[in-house]
Amino acid sequence: MTQGRADAPVVMIEYSDFQCPYRGMFARDTEPELIHAALLIRQDGRGGRAHHVHSDRPEA
């Protein structure tokens, strides 16, 4: 999953495991604010100064 401009000057790459309880807390409490406010990605996916890339990498 990706969000934001592909050519943005800032790229945040996130590897996570959705089964991890700490990942759940991050997804509820921190990530929405980080993506929306700090990275300045608009709701329509255009504009902003960052590109967010998410990859689900569960621990084996």
C-alpha positions, 0 to 999 in steps of 0.5 A: 500500500502506498500514499502520497506523491511518488516523487515526494522528497520524503519517503517513509517505508514501514514494515509491520506485522498486523498481528503485533499488538504494538502495531495495532496501538501505532495504527490507532494512536499514532499513524493517522496523525503522522500521515495526515498532519506531519507528512501533509498528505491530503485526503485525495492523495495529491500534494504533500511532501511525503510518500508513505509505503507500507509492507506487511512483514509478519515475523516467522 
